Amino acid sequence: MNGDEDPGIGYFLELDGTIHFIDEKCQYRVEIMARRVAVTPERPHGLGYSLTLHDSKSDRILGFDNAHLVAANKGPSGKRHKAYDHKHRYEKTRIYRFVDTETLITDFYKAVDQILKEKGVVP
């Protein structure tokens, strides 16, 4: 998707530089980086982004970004797929299928909520 076709791109770009604590004890924080980049085969949406969740030690425990290439095997034939859009959950990295900025934000915060529930931070 070309970034100009994404109706939420203006809002997404306004989030650049956002840092906010998401729990009452201020132990977990979200950081967002969002900027326009050249449209390339690796970044067809024309965005450079990083949405991260950090713990009280400032360790990244969740991240959705497109900062580097991720290669993965898929299916029984082991066909290689290469993508820049991906997500990190603790030490695991998986390809993320970018649809648009609204879906990206929604998927990220769903993953944040899941981690906070697992850790007993939120009910």
Phi, psi and omega in degrees: 000132174286137183305331180289340179277348184274111183294340181266007187295324180298312178299315181301315181295330177292340179284349182306130180088000180293132171224123176215146177275141188241011176224161185297329181269003179057040178265336182242135180226152176252138175233137181233131173237129180213126180208160174280143173225171177298142174288123180223169175301328179284329181228070185295342179274354178070030181234143166248128185212157174206119175242119186229151173244129181240150178266186184295341177268004183070016175282137175284124177249348177208141176204137170243123181202177176221041184281337184209165180288138174234127176251140180216149172273143179221136174080171184295333180280350180071026179302132182277134173242139177240136181208154174264324178289124183202172178227146176248133172229107190057240184265356182268140178239132179226149175295141177245131179272101180289126177254303177196175185292324179297316179295320178302310181298315180298313180298319180298309183290334172295317178294322177300311180301319180297316179295316180296326175292316179300325182274356179076017180283323177233152180290000000 
